[in-house]
């Protein structure tokens, strides 16, 4: 009878490297890009700032709901363009700091992250007026909504792969061109200006986030109870008059 070969430190390390390579190959959420200072330091401090913001709002900070959502999404969506590369080749390339690639991150990714964060923060900064312009947005609403829509699709592609953006584009096309569909699928359709209204996009983002939290709670009942208890406590704090 042949005895199994004993596990050595080198074989264990090799298995871990192979496992990491497989995760990066088949799981888009593991394809983090390499970066060097100053980008590494900026990403670290942005993540620390996001954590502190959530500790503040979860503990004793009372923010308007749309402000809380806007700040959270501005951090997260902006960081996606810094953490995830636009292509697999760039994700596997060596990070080198240069004028056209500060911290090993191309300037276009810095610009996309900044534009995405600005377009998200535009919603809470003008929310009182924006809510009354849902059916009649102005030029700034259309511009910010278009930037947010395009940047959101690219951020989703970078972090999760092509399937979800393709599904979103398919339903967007159905909403815009409903008149050309046959039978029960036919509808009047909506115009492009209404489709990219920032308030509508934010509502869709929040619905997706809450659906993801629900799926997590279903797979982990203990964690789910904690999530629901935290949501209920935050809702109570926001509704309680000061």
N, C-alpha and C positions, 0 to 999 in steps of 0.2 A: 504493500500500500504506500502510495507516494505522499509524503508529508508536505503540507503547504509551506511555501516560502515565507520566512518571517518578514514583516513590514519594517522597512528602514526609513530613516528620515528623508533620504533622497527620493524614495518612491512615494512617500506621503506628499512631499512638496510637488512632485510631478503630477500626482493626482489632483492636487489643488489647482495647479496651473492649468491642467486640461479642463477641469470643471469651470474655471473662470473663463477660459476661452470659449467653451460651449455656451455659457450664459451670455457672453457678449455677442456670440454669433446668432443665437436664436431669440434672445430677449432684448428688444430695443431699449428698454428702460435701464439696461446695464451698460450701455455704450457711452460711458462718460468720456469726454474729450480730455486729453492731457493739457495742463496749463502751467504757466510759470508766473512768478511775481511780475507785475503788480496784480494781475488778474486773480491769482490764487488768494491773495490777501483780501481783495475786494469781495470775492465770492464768500469767503469765510465770514467777513463782517456783515455781509448782507444776510446770511443765514442766521447769524447770532441776533441781528436786529429783528428778523422775522420771528424768531423764537421768543424774544423779549416782548414783542408786540402781542403775541398770542397769550403769553403769561399775564400781561397787563389786562387784556380784554377778558380773559377767562377768570381772572381773580377779582379785580375791583374796577376795571376801566369800563365806563359806560359810553359807548359810541353808537351813533345811529347805524342801523343795520346795513344800509347801502355803503356807508363809509368803511365799516369793517370789511365788507366783501371787496370793495374797491382796493383797499390797501393790501389785503391778502393776495388778490389776483395780480396786482401790480408787481409784488415781490416774486411770486411764483412764476408767472409768465415771463417776466424779465430775466429771471435766473435760468430759465430753460435755454435761452439763446446763448448763455455763457457756459452752461454745463454740457449741453448736447451739441455736437457738430452737425452741420448741414448735410454732410455726406459721410459715408462709411470710410472713404479714403482719408478725409480730414481727421476723422476720429482716431485713425490708426497712425497718423503721421506724427512726427516728433514736434513738440511745441517749442517754438523759437520766438523770442521777443524781438520785435522789429517795429519800424514806424508804421507799416501797413498792417501789422498784426500785433497790437499791444498785448503782452502777456500770452502770446501764442493763440489769440482769438482774433479772427479777421475783423476788420472795421465794419463790414456789412452786418456781422452778428451783433456788435456793440450797438449799431444804429437800429437794428430790428428790436433788440431788447429795450432800448430807450423809447422808441416809438410805441411799442406795445404797452409799456408802463404808463406813458403819458395818455394814451387813448383810454386806458382803464380808469385812471384817476380823473379824467375829464367827466366821467359819469357822476361821482359823488360831488365834485366841485360845482356842477351846474344842475344838480338833480331836481331842485325845486322848479326851475324853468323847463327842464328836460321832460318832466312828467306831463306837462301841459302841451308838449310838442310831439307827442307820440304819432299822431296822424299827419303832422305838418312840420317835419324837421327842417332846420335851416342848413346852410352850407357847412358850418362847422360840425353839426351833428352827422351829416353824411360823410364828411371827410374822416372824422374820428371813428365812425362806425365801420367804414371801409378798411381803414388801417387795422382796426381791431379784428375784423373778420379774417383778413388775409394773414395777419400775424398769428392769430389763434390756430388757423389751419396748419401753418408751418410749424408752430410749437408742438401741436399734437403729432404731426408726422415725425418730428425729431425724437420725441420722447416715447411714442407708442407705435410707430410704424405707419404704413399707408392705409390699413383697413378702415380705421375710424374716420380719417379725413375724406376718403372716398365715399363712405356712407353719408357724411355730412354734405358733401357736394351733390350727391344724388338727391337727397331730400331738398336741398336748396334749389336745384334745377326743377324739381317737382313743384315747389312753391312758386317759382317764377313763371314756369311755362305750363301751368295747369290746364290751359285752354286746349292744348294739343293732345292731351291724353284721352283715351277712348272710354266710353261707358261711365261706370260709377266712379272711375278715377278722375274724371274731368271736373275742374272747378274754375272759378273766375281768375285765379292767380293774383299775385300781389306785385306791385312795382318794385324796382330795385331800390329806390329811396327808402321805402318802408322796410325792406328786408334787412338793410344794414343799420337800422336805428340802434344806437348804443344801448338804450334801455332794454330792448328786446334781446340783444346779445347777452347782456349781463344776466337777465332772467334765465336764459338758456344755460349759461355757465353754472349758475347757482343750482339749477335743477339737476345738472349732470353731477355736480359735486355731492349733493344730498343723496342722489341715487347710488353713487359709489360708496358713501358712508353707510347706506342701508344694506348694500351687499356685504360689506365688511361685517356689519352687525349680525347678519344672517349666518355667516360662516363661523363667527366667533361670538356665541351668546353672551359671554362675560364681558367682552369688549363692547358688544352692542348695548348692553345695559348701561355701561359707563358713558358711551356716546349719547344715548338718549337722555340720560340724567343730566349730562353737561348741557345739551341743547335746551332742555326744559329750564335749567337754572339760568342760562343766559337770556332766554326769552322772558323769564320772570323779572330779571334785573332790568331789562330794557323797558318793560311795561310798568314797573313800579315808579311812581312820580317821586321826584326829589324835593 
